[in-house]
Amino acid sequence: MNRRQILLGMGGALAAVALGTGAWRQATGTTSAYDDYSARLRAPLSPDIADVIRYATLAANGHNTQPWRFAASADAITITPDLSRRTAVVDPDDHHLFVSLGCAATNLAIAAAASGRPGEVIIDGATVRYTFTGGRRDDVDPLLAAIVRRQSTRGDYDGRQAAPGDLTALQVASAVAGVDLAIITAPTTIAAIRDLVIAGNSAQMRDAAFMQELKSWIRFNPRSAMASGDGLLAAASGNPSLPTALGGFAFDRLFDVSAENDRYARQIASSAGIAVFAAEQADPQHWIRVGQACQRFALEATRLGLKLAFINQPVEVAVLRPELARLIGTTRRPDLVLRFGYGPSLPFSPRRRIEDVLSS
């Protein structure tokens, strides 16, 4: 536990004494209520089309903004970007937004086929369309069960190496045309990427606009996470649950660059490897493809018992991208960076109601 977590914990304890247990629970919600909420979101798949979309929304996405809209018809399900949920500071070209659509498209295709709706994914510019092809499909994608278990686990891992066969399985599972994947396990290269993550994190934390945008998407307690259905639940990063006002106060005064950099360095050192995705072109269509590849990587990792977490600072801070590209041996723009390894399960992120992501 770093200094920031200790201070937050002390502040929470003092506030709990001042407010009383009942008022504290009223302000933050309870773990058991949030566990029930998460279990409903991740209930087994039914043949209902709304359930297929529910599975699609469990995909990875930047800041858990869930920047997508779904429309279902008799022969297709369409995913379009919800630009009202973009993160203009950290993602000015909407790169992460379109990656998120690709992640959702992967879940959608797996769940739709399992529900008796085999089909194909067609990317048309900024829109994804899953078209039903008819017929029957008796086999179920082995990644289906991983959809409800996948999470971005922002904690320490145990340092174990991944088996060579598992690394090969990750590479095969995430093969998408137009997307390259570099899996890095060499300690010297991991250390060099760690230095880029720290440089990027330092630059972002010195940016007041970035910090304000990040703060706006943090949900400091289960109650606010369930109410909004989106955002970054503090407990999912191993931080204590605080009333929203206290959480915002602590964020402004206790979020420390040095402590955060130490945390990233420790977490990367505890990981089995790093994965970097790069598309052949920098446009929405290819970013969607990156999302498809990334989600399949994440689901296969989950199936293999691996955890993962995004460390995207070297692609979000544009001046760092060329050095990252050099480290992985590509001339393409790197699009996503994540670490993977063996670690604990943490609380799942919230999700919005299906009616809130459906287009009328």
Long-range contacts (C-beta under 8 A, 24 or more apart in sequence): 2-259, 2-262, 2-263, 3-256, 3-259, 4-254, 4-255, 4-256, 4-259, 4-260, 5-238, 5-239, 5-240, 7-250, 7-254, 8-239, 8-240, 8-242, 8-250, 8-254, 9-240, 11-242, 11-246, 11-250, 11-254, 12-240, 12-241, 12-242, 12-246, 15-242, 15-243, 15-246, 19-243, 24-243, 27-221, 27-223, 27-243, 27-244, 28-220, 28-221, 28-222, 28-223, 28-241, 28-242, 28-243, 29-221, 29-222, 29-223, 29-224, 29-225, 29-226, 29-241, 30-222, 31-222, 31-347, 33-222, 33-226, 34-222, 34-225, 34-226, 34-347, 35-347, 37-222, 37-226, 37-350, 38-347, 38-348, 38-350, 41-348, 41-350, 41-351, 42-148, 42-149, 42-348, 45-111, 45-114, 45-115, 45-144, 46-115, 47-115, 47-116, 48-115, 49-77, 49-115, 50-354, 51-111, 51-115, 52-77, 52-108, 52-111, 52-112, 52-115, 52-117, 53-77, 53-108, 53-354, 53-357, 53-358, 54-351, 54-354, 55-107, 55-108, 55-110, 55-111, 55-147, 55-148, 56-104, 56-105, 56-107, 56-108, 56-111, 57-104, 57-107, 57-351, 57-352, 57-354, 57-357, 58-107, 58-147, 58-148, 58-150, 58-351, 59-100, 59-103, 59-104, 59-106, 59-107, 59-291, 59-295, 60-100, 60-103, 60-150, 60-152, 60-291, 60-294, 60-295, 60-298, 60-310, 61-96, 61-99, 61-100, 61-103, 61-104, 62-87, 62-90, 62-91, 62-96, 62-97, 62-99, 62-100, 63-87, 63-90, 63-96, 63-214, 63-217, 63-231, 63-232, 64-217, 64-230, 64-231, 64-232, 64-349, 64-350, 65-97, 65-100, 65-217, 65-230, 65-231, 66-100, 66-229, 66-230, 66-351, 66-352, 66-357, 67-97, 67-100, 67-101, 68-100, 68-101, 68-104, 68-357, 69-357, 69-358, 69-359, 70-357, 70-358, 70-359, 71-358, 71-359, 72-358, 75-131, 75-132, 76-119, 76-129, 76-130, 76-131, 76-132, 77-108, 77-112, 77-129, 77-130, 78-127, 78-128, 78-129, 78-130, 79-104, 79-105, 79-108, 79-127, 79-128, 79-129, 79-130, 80-126, 80-127, 80-128, 80-359, 81-126, 82-357, 85-230, 87-213, 87-217, 88-213, 89-207, 89-209, 89-210, 89-212, 89-213, 90-204, 90-210, 90-213, 90-214, 90-316, 91-316, 93-282, 94-284, 95-282, 95-287, 95-315, 95-335, 96-312, 98-126, 98-284, 98-287, 98-288, 98-291, 99-287, 99-288, 99-290, 99-291, 99-294, 99-335, 99-336, 100-291, 101-126, 101-128, 101-288, 101-291, 102-128, 102-287, 102-288, 102-289, 102-290, 102-291, 102-292, 102-293, 102-294, 102-295, 103-291, 103-292, 103-294, 103-295, 103-298, 104-128, 104-291, 104-295, 105-130, 105-288, 105-291, 105-292, 106-291, 106-292, 106-295, 106-296, 106-299, 107-147, 107-295, 110-141, 110-143, 110-144, 110-147, 110-299, 111-144, 111-147, 113-137, 113-140, 113-141, 114-140, 114-141, 114-144, 121-292, 123-285, 123-288, 123-289, 125-284, 125-285, 126-284, 126-285, 128-288, 142-303, 143-173, 143-296, 143-299, 143-300, 143-303, 145-303, 146-299, 146-300, 146-302, 146-303, 147-299, 149-302, 150-298, 150-299, 150-301, 150-302, 151-236, 151-307, 151-345, 151-346, 151-348, 151-349, 152-236, 152-308, 152-309, 152-310, 152-349, 153-307, 153-308, 153-309, 153-343, 153-344, 153-345, 153-346, 154-236, 154-237, 154-238, 154-267, 154-309, 154-346, 155-237, 155-238, 155-267, 155-307, 155-309, 155-343, 155-344, 155-346, 156-266, 156-267, 156-270, 156-343, 157-267, 157-270, 157-271, 157-272, 157-307, 157-339, 157-341, 157-342, 157-343, 158-270, 158-341, 158-342, 158-343, 159-269, 159-270, 159-271, 159-272, 159-341, 160-272, 160-341, 160-342, 161-185, 161-272, 162-272, 162-273, 162-304, 162-306, 162-340, 162-341, 166-304, 166-306, 167-273, 169-300, 169-304, 170-275, 170-297, 170-300, 170-301, 170-304, 170-340, 173-296, 173-297, 173-299, 173-300, 174-293, 174-294, 174-296, 174-297, 174-300, 175-293, 176-289, 176-290, 176-292, 176-293, 176-296, 177-289, 178-279, 178-280, 178-281, 178-286, 178-289, 179-277, 179-278, 179-279, 179-280, 179-286, 179-289, 179-290, 179-292, 179-293, 180-277, 180-278, 180-279, 180-280, 180-330, 180-332, 181-275, 181-276, 181-277, 181-293, 181-297, 182-275, 182-276, 182-278, 182-328, 182-329, 182-330, 183-273, 183-274, 183-275, 184-273, 184-274, 184-275, 184-276, 184-328, 185-272, 185-273, 189-274, 189-327, 189-328, 190-268, 190-271, 190-273, 190-274, 192-327, 193-268, 193-274, 193-276, 193-311, 193-314, 193-324, 193-327, 193-337, 194-264, 194-265, 194-268, 194-269, 196-313, 196-314, 196-320, 196-323, 196-324, 196-327, 197-264, 197-268, 197-311, 197-313, 197-314, 197-337, 198-261, 198-264, 198-265, 198-313, 199-313, 199-314, 199-317, 199-320, 200-313, 200-314, 200-316, 200-317, 200-320, 201-257, 201-260, 201-261, 201-264, 201-313, 202-257, 202-261, 203-313, 203-317, 204-313, 204-316, 204-317, 205-255, 205-257, 205-260, 206-257, 211-255, 215-248, 215-251, 215-252, 218-247, 218-251, 219-350, 220-244, 220-246, 220-247, 220-248, 220-251, 221-247, 222-347, 225-349, 225-350, 226-350, 228-350, 228-352, 229-350, 229-351, 229-352, 229-353, 229-356, 230-350, 230-351, 230-352, 231-349, 231-350, 232-349, 233-347, 233-349, 233-350, 235-346, 235-347, 236-346, 236-347, 236-348, 236-349, 237-346, 238-346, 264-311, 267-309, 267-339, 268-311, 268-339, 270-341, 270-343, 271-339, 271-340, 271-341, 272-306, 272-340, 272-341, 272-342, 273-339, 273-340, 273-341, 274-311, 274-337, 274-338, 274-339, 274-340, 275-308, 275-336, 275-337, 275-338, 275-339, 275-340, 276-324, 276-328, 276-334, 276-336, 276-337, 277-334, 277-335, 277-336, 277-337, 278-325, 278-328, 278-330, 278-332, 278-333, 278-334, 278-335, 279-332, 279-333, 279-335, 280-332, 282-333, 287-335, 290-335, 290-336, 294-336, 294-338, 297-338, 298-338, 301-340, 305-342, 306-340, 306-341, 306-342, 307-340, 307-341, 307-342, 307-343, 307-344, 307-345, 308-338, 308-339, 308-340, 308-341, 309-338, 309-339, 310-336, 310-337, 310-338, 311-337, 311-338, 311-339, 312-336, 312-337, 312-338, 313-337
